[in-house]
Amino acid sequence: MAVADRLETALLVRETWKRLGLTQVQFAQGLGVRQAQRGE
């Protein structure tokens, strides 16, 4: 169940970002920033 929920959330986030007009490059940069903030 948790895996399905996560997948659904990921798809929802991608849909939302598409509507906001964000590109995959900005998506990747966003993930990079988040990881940097965690100290990874």
N, CA, C and O atoms as a Tripos MOL2 file, in Angstrom:
@<TRIPOS>MOLECULE
protein
  160   159    40     0     0
PROTEIN
NO_CHARGES

@<TRIPOS>ATOM
      1 N           0.8410   -1.1990    0.0000 N.3       1 MET1
      2 CA          0.0000    0.0000    0.0000 C.3       1 MET1
      3 C           0.8820    1.2570    0.0000 C.2       1 MET1
      4 O           0.6390    2.1880   -0.7670 O.2       1 MET1
      5 N           1.8980    1.2770    0.8570 N.am      2 ALA2
      6 CA          2.7570    2.4620    0.9650 C.3       2 ALA2
      7 C           3.4500    2.7560   -0.3730 C.2       2 ALA2
      8 O           3.5820    3.9120   -0.7740 O.2       2 ALA2
      9 N           3.8840    1.6970   -1.0510 N.am      3 VAL3
     10 CA          4.5630    1.8840   -2.3440 C.3       3 VAL3
     11 C           3.6020    2.5010   -3.3520 C.2       3 VAL3
     12 O           3.9760    3.4110   -4.0930 O.2       3 VAL3
     13 N           2.3730    2.0110   -3.3830 N.am      4 ALA4
     14 CA          1.3650    2.5480   -4.3100 C.3       4 ALA4
     15 C           1.0770    4.0080   -3.9900 C.2       4 ALA4
     16 O           0.9240    4.8290   -4.8940 O.2       4 ALA4
     17 N           1.0040    4.3300   -2.7030 N.am      5 ASP5
     18 CA          0.7600    5.7140   -2.2870 C.3       5 ASP5
     19 C           1.8990    6.6150   -2.7570 C.2       5 ASP5
     20 O           1.6690    7.7240   -3.2400 O.2       5 ASP5
     21 N           3.1280    6.1240   -2.6110 N.am      6 ARG6
     22 CA          4.2910    6.9120   -3.0100 C.3       6 ARG6
     23 C           4.2910    7.1490   -4.5160 C.2       6 ARG6
     24 O           4.5910    8.2460   -4.9870 O.2       6 ARG6
     25 N           3.9470    6.0990   -5.2630 N.am      7 LEU7
     26 CA          3.9080    6.2050   -6.7160 C.3       7 LEU7
     27 C           2.8450    7.2120   -7.1290 C.2       7 LEU7
     28 O           3.0700    8.0400   -8.0120 O.2       7 LEU7
     29 N           1.7050    7.1370   -6.4930 N.am      8 GLU8
     30 CA          0.6070    8.0570   -6.7990 C.3       8 GLU8
     31 C           1.0330    9.4920   -6.5040 C.2       8 GLU8
     32 O           0.7460   10.4050   -7.2790 O.2       8 GLU8
     33 N           1.7120    9.6830   -5.3880 N.am      9 THR9
     34 CA          2.1830   11.0190   -5.0180 C.3       9 THR9
     35 C           3.1920   11.5290   -6.0290 C.2       9 THR9
     36 O           3.1420   12.6910   -6.4320 O.2       9 THR9
     37 N           4.1170   10.6530   -6.4450 N.am     10 ALA10
     38 CA          5.1330   11.0500   -7.4250 C.3      10 ALA10
     39 C           4.4830   11.4860   -8.7310 C.2      10 ALA10
     40 O           4.8860   12.4840   -9.3280 O.2      10 ALA10
     41 N           3.4800   10.7380   -9.1720 N.am     11 LEU11
     42 CA          2.7860   11.0880  -10.4130 C.3      11 LEU11
     43 C           2.0410   12.4000  -10.2560 C.2      11 LEU11
     44 O           2.0150   13.2190  -11.1750 O.2      11 LEU11
     45 N           1.4380   12.6030   -9.0980 N.am     12 LEU12
     46 CA          0.7030   13.8460   -8.8270 C.3      12 LEU12
     47 C           1.6550   15.0400   -8.8430 C.2      12 LEU12
     48 O           1.3390   16.0920   -9.4000 O.2      12 LEU12
     49 N           2.8170   14.8650   -8.2270 N.am     13 VAL13
     50 CA          3.8190   15.9390   -8.1980 C.3      13 VAL13
     51 C           4.2780   16.2650   -9.6170 C.2      13 VAL13
     52 O           4.3900   17.4360   -9.9820 O.2      13 VAL13
     53 N           4.5410   15.2360  -10.4140 N.am     14 ARG14
     54 CA          4.9910   15.4530  -11.7960 C.3      14 ARG14
     55 C           3.9240   16.2020  -12.5870 C.2      14 ARG14
     56 O           4.2400   17.1270  -13.3360 O.2      14 ARG14
     57 N           2.6790   15.8100  -12.4250 N.am     15 GLU15
     58 CA          1.5590   16.4710  -13.1140 C.3      15 GLU15
     59 C           1.5050   17.9350  -12.7130 C.2      15 GLU15
     60 O           1.3570   18.8180  -13.5570 O.2      15 GLU15
     61 N           1.6270   18.1840  -11.4080 N.am     16 THR16
     62 CA          1.5650   19.5600  -10.8970 C.3      16 THR16
     63 C           2.6900   20.3900  -11.4920 C.2      16 THR16
     64 O           2.4630   21.5170  -11.9320 O.2      16 THR16
     65 N           3.9070   19.8410  -11.5100 N.am     17 TRP17
     66 CA          5.0500   20.5690  -12.0440 C.3      17 TRP17
     67 C           4.8810   20.8490  -13.5260 C.2      17 TRP17
     68 O           5.2730   21.9110  -14.0100 O.2      17 TRP17
     69 N           4.2930   19.8900  -14.2560 N.am     18 LYS18
     70 CA          4.0370   20.1110  -15.6810 C.3      18 LYS18
     71 C           3.1200   21.3180  -15.8580 C.2      18 LYS18
     72 O           3.3240   22.1530  -16.7400 O.2      18 LYS18
     73 N           2.1160   21.3880  -15.0080 N.am     19 ARG19
     74 CA          1.1620   22.5050  -15.0960 C.3      19 ARG19
     75 C           1.8190   23.8190  -14.7370 C.2      19 ARG19
     76 O           1.4510   24.8680  -15.2660 O.2      19 ARG19
     77 N           2.7930   23.7680  -13.8380 N.am     20 LEU20
     78 CA          3.5110   24.9910  -13.4500 C.3      20 LEU20
     79 C           4.5400   25.3790  -14.5120 C.2      20 LEU20
     80 O           5.0910   26.4790  -14.4810 O.2      20 LEU20
     81 N           4.7900   24.4750  -15.4430 N.am     21 GLY21
     82 CA          5.7130   24.7620  -16.5340 C.3      21 GLY21
     83 C           7.1700   24.5290  -16.1750 C.2      21 GLY21
     84 O           8.0610   25.0480  -16.8480 O.2      21 GLY21
     85 N           7.4250   23.7630  -15.1340 N.am     22 LEU22
     86 CA          8.8060   23.4780  -14.7680 C.3      22 LEU22
     87 C           9.3660   22.3840  -15.6780 C.2      22 LEU22
     88 O           8.6690   21.4400  -16.0510 O.2      22 LEU22
     89 N          10.6240   22.5390  -16.0170 N.am     23 THR23
     90 CA         11.2730   21.5500  -16.8760 C.3      23 THR23
     91 C          11.9360   20.4720  -16.0270 C.2      23 THR23
     92 O          12.0690   20.6240  -14.8120 O.2      23 THR23
     93 N          12.3450   19.3970  -16.6620 N.am     24 GLN24
     94 CA         13.0170   18.3150  -15.9390 C.3      24 GLN24
     95 C          14.3500   18.8030  -15.3740 C.2      24 GLN24
     96 O          14.8040   18.3150  -14.3390 O.2      24 GLN24
     97 N          14.9770   19.7660  -16.0550 N.am     25 VAL25
     98 CA         16.2480   20.3070  -15.5620 C.3      25 VAL25
     99 C          16.0180   21.0090  -14.2260 C.2      25 VAL25
    100 O          16.7770   20.8170  -13.2760 O.2      25 VAL25
    101 N          14.9620   21.8270  -14.1610 N.am     26 GLN26
    102 CA         14.6460   22.5190  -12.9150 C.3      26 GLN26
    103 C          14.2730   21.5080  -11.8340 C.2      26 GLN26
    104 O          14.5910   21.6930  -10.6590 O.2      26 GLN26
    105 N          13.5920   20.4360  -12.2460 N.am     27 PHE27
    106 CA         13.2120   19.3610  -11.3300 C.3      27 PHE27
    107 C          14.4680   18.7470  -10.7110 C.2      27 PHE27
    108 O          14.5470   18.5600   -9.4960 O.2      27 PHE27
    109 N          15.4480   18.4370  -11.5630 N.am     28 ALA28
    110 CA         16.7000   17.8380  -11.0950 C.3      28 ALA28
    111 C          17.4520   18.8060  -10.1850 C.2      28 ALA28
    112 O          18.0050   18.3990   -9.1640 O.2      28 ALA28
    113 N          17.4720   20.0870  -10.5550 N.am     29 GLN29
    114 CA         18.1420   21.0910   -9.7260 C.3      29 GLN29
    115 C          17.4660   21.1770   -8.3640 C.2      29 GLN29
    116 O          18.1340   21.3050   -7.3380 O.2      29 GLN29
    117 N          16.1320   21.1050   -8.3600 N.am     30 GLY30
    118 CA         15.3840   21.1460   -7.1140 C.3      30 GLY30
    119 C          15.7640   19.9890   -6.2050 C.2      30 GLY30
    120 O          15.9260   20.1660   -4.9970 O.2      30 GLY30
    121 N          15.9050   18.8000   -6.7920 N.am     31 LEU31
    122 CA         16.2960   17.6350   -6.0010 C.3      31 LEU31
    123 C          17.7120   17.8200   -5.4680 C.2      31 LEU31
    124 O          17.9980   17.4830   -4.3190 O.2      31 LEU31
    125 N          18.5970   18.3550   -6.3050 N.am     32 GLY32
    126 CA         19.9890   18.5920   -5.8970 C.3      32 GLY32
    127 C          20.0570   19.5510   -4.7220 C.2      32 GLY32
    128 O          20.8240   19.3420   -3.7820 O.2      32 GLY32
    129 N          19.2510   20.6060   -4.7790 N.am     33 VAL33
    130 CA         19.2190   21.5850   -3.6970 C.3      33 VAL33
    131 C          18.7320   20.9300   -2.4180 C.2      33 VAL33
    132 O          19.2800   21.1670   -1.3420 O.2      33 VAL33
    133 N          17.6980   20.1050   -2.5380 N.am     34 ARG34
    134 CA         17.1420   19.4440   -1.3640 C.3      34 ARG34
    135 C          18.1730   18.5150   -0.7160 C.2      34 ARG34
    136 O          18.2910   18.4640    0.5080 O.2      34 ARG34
    137 N          18.9150   17.7850   -1.5480 N.am     35 GLN35
    138 CA         19.9260   16.8740   -1.0150 C.3      35 GLN35
    139 C          21.0560   17.6570   -0.3570 C.2      35 GLN35
    140 O          21.5870   17.2410    0.6730 O.2      35 GLN35
    141 N          21.4240   18.7900   -0.9500 N.am     36 ALA36
    142 CA         22.4980   19.6130   -0.3920 C.3      36 ALA36
    143 C          22.0930   20.1480    0.9840 C.2      36 ALA36
    144 O          22.9170   20.2270    1.8940 O.2      36 ALA36
    145 N          20.8280   20.5110    1.1240 N.am     37 GLN37
    146 CA         20.3430   21.0380    2.3910 C.3      37 GLN37
    147 C          20.3860   19.9650    3.4830 C.2      37 GLN37
    148 O          20.5330   20.2690    4.6670 O.2      37 GLN37
    149 N          20.2570   18.7080    3.0610 N.am     38 ARG38
    150 CA         20.3080   17.6110    4.0300 C.3      38 ARG38
    151 C          21.7560   17.2860    4.4090 C.2      38 ARG38
    152 O          22.0060   16.5420    5.3570 O.2      38 ARG38
    153 N          22.6930   17.8440    3.6670 N.am     39 GLY39
    154 CA         24.1070   17.5930    3.9570 C.3      39 GLY39
    155 C          24.6260   16.3410    3.2850 C.2      39 GLY39
    156 O          25.6000   15.7490    3.7490 O.2      39 GLY39
    157 N          23.9840   15.9210    2.1850 N.am     40 GLU40
    158 CA         24.4400   14.7210    1.4750 C.3      40 GLU40
    159 C          25.5230   15.0890    0.4680 C.2      40 GLU40
    160 O          26.0370   14.2170   -0.2320 O.2      40 GLU40
@<TRIPOS>BOND
     1     1     2 1
     2     2     3 1
     3     3     4 2
     4     3     5 am
     5     5     6 1
     6     6     7 1
     7     7     8 2
     8     7     9 am
     9     9    10 1
    10    10    11 1
    11    11    12 2
    12    11    13 am
    13    13    14 1
    14    14    15 1
    15    15    16 2
    16    15    17 am
    17    17    18 1
    18    18    19 1
    19    19    20 2
    20    19    21 am
    21    21    22 1
    22    22    23 1
    23    23    24 2
    24    23    25 am
    25    25    26 1
    26    26    27 1
    27    27    28 2
    28    27    29 am
    29    29    30 1
    30    30    31 1
    31    31    32 2
    32    31    33 am
    33    33    34 1
    34    34    35 1
    35    35    36 2
    36    35    37 am
    37    37    38 1
    38    38    39 1
    39    39    40 2
    40    39    41 am
    41    41    42 1
    42    42    43 1
    43    43    44 2
    44    43    45 am
    45    45    46 1
    46    46    47 1
    47    47    48 2
    48    47    49 am
    49    49    50 1
    50    50    51 1
    51    51    52 2
    52    51    53 am
    53    53    54 1
    54    54    55 1
    55    55    56 2
    56    55    57 am
    57    57    58 1
    58    58    59 1
    59    59    60 2
    60    59    61 am
    61    61    62 1
    62    62    63 1
    63    63    64 2
    64    63    65 am
    65    65    66 1
    66    66    67 1
    67    67    68 2
    68    67    69 am
    69    69    70 1
    70    70    71 1
    71    71    72 2
    72    71    73 am
    73    73    74 1
    74    74    75 1
    75    75    76 2
    76    75    77 am
    77    77    78 1
    78    78    79 1
    79    79    80 2
    80    79    81 am
    81    81    82 1
    82    82    83 1
    83    83    84 2
    84    83    85 am
    85    85    86 1
    86    86    87 1
    87    87    88 2
    88    87    89 am
    89    89    90 1
    90    90    91 1
    91    91    92 2
    92    91    93 am
    93    93    94 1
    94    94    95 1
    95    95    96 2
    96    95    97 am
    97    97    98 1
    98    98    99 1
    99    99   100 2
   100    99   101 am
   101   101   102 1
   102   102   103 1
   103   103   104 2
   104   103   105 am
   105   105   106 1
   106   106   107 1
   107   107   108 2
   108   107   109 am
   109   109   110 1
   110   110   111 1
   111   111   112 2
   112   111   113 am
   113   113   114 1
   114   114   115 1
   115   115   116 2
   116   115   117 am
   117   117   118 1
   118   118   119 1
   119   119   120 2
   120   119   121 am
   121   121   122 1
   122   122   123 1
   123   123   124 2
   124   123   125 am
   125   125   126 1
   126   126   127 1
   127   127   128 2
   128   127   129 am
   129   129   130 1
   130   130   131 1
   131   131   132 2
   132   131   133 am
   133   133   134 1
   134   134   135 1
   135   135   136 2
   136   135   137 am
   137   137   138 1
   138   138   139 1
   139   139   140 2
   140   139   141 am
   141   141   142 1
   142   142   143 1
   143   143   144 2
   144   143   145 am
   145   145   146 1
   146   146   147 1
   147   147   148 2
   148   147   149 am
   149   149   150 1
   150   150   151 1
   151   151   152 2
   152   151   153 am
   153   153   154 1
   154   154   155 1
   155   155   156 2
   156   155   157 am
   157   157   158 1
   158   158   159 1
   159   159   160 2
@<TRIPOS>SUBSTRUCTURE
     1 MET1         2 RESIDUE 1 A MET
     2 ALA2         6 RESIDUE 1 A ALA
     3 VAL3        10 RESIDUE 1 A VAL
     4 ALA4        14 RESIDUE 1 A ALA
     5 ASP5        18 RESIDUE 1 A ASP
     6 ARG6        22 RESIDUE 1 A ARG
     7 LEU7        26 RESIDUE 1 A LEU
     8 GLU8        30 RESIDUE 1 A GLU
     9 THR9        34 RESIDUE 1 A THR
    10 ALA10       38 RESIDUE 1 A ALA
    11 LEU11       42 RESIDUE 1 A LEU
    12 LEU12       46 RESIDUE 1 A LEU
    13 VAL13       50 RESIDUE 1 A VAL
    14 ARG14       54 RESIDUE 1 A ARG
    15 GLU15       58 RESIDUE 1 A GLU
    16 THR16       62 RESIDUE 1 A THR
    17 TRP17       66 RESIDUE 1 A TRP
    18 LYS18       70 RESIDUE 1 A LYS
    19 ARG19       74 RESIDUE 1 A ARG
    20 LEU20       78 RESIDUE 1 A LEU
    21 GLY21       82 RESIDUE 1 A GLY
    22 LEU22       86 RESIDUE 1 A LEU
    23 THR23       90 RESIDUE 1 A THR
    24 GLN24       94 RESIDUE 1 A GLN
    25 VAL25       98 RESIDUE 1 A VAL
    26 GLN26      102 RESIDUE 1 A GLN
    27 PHE27      106 RESIDUE 1 A PHE
    28 ALA28      110 RESIDUE 1 A ALA
    29 GLN29      114 RESIDUE 1 A GLN
    30 GLY30      118 RESIDUE 1 A GLY
    31 LEU31      122 RESIDUE 1 A LEU
    32 GLY32      126 RESIDUE 1 A GLY
    33 VAL33      130 RESIDUE 1 A VAL
    34 ARG34      134 RESIDUE 1 A ARG
    35 GLN35      138 RESIDUE 1 A GLN
    36 ALA36      142 RESIDUE 1 A ALA
    37 GLN37      146 RESIDUE 1 A GLN
    38 ARG38      150 RESIDUE 1 A ARG
    39 GLY39      154 RESIDUE 1 A GLY
    40 GLU40      158 RESIDUE 1 A GLU
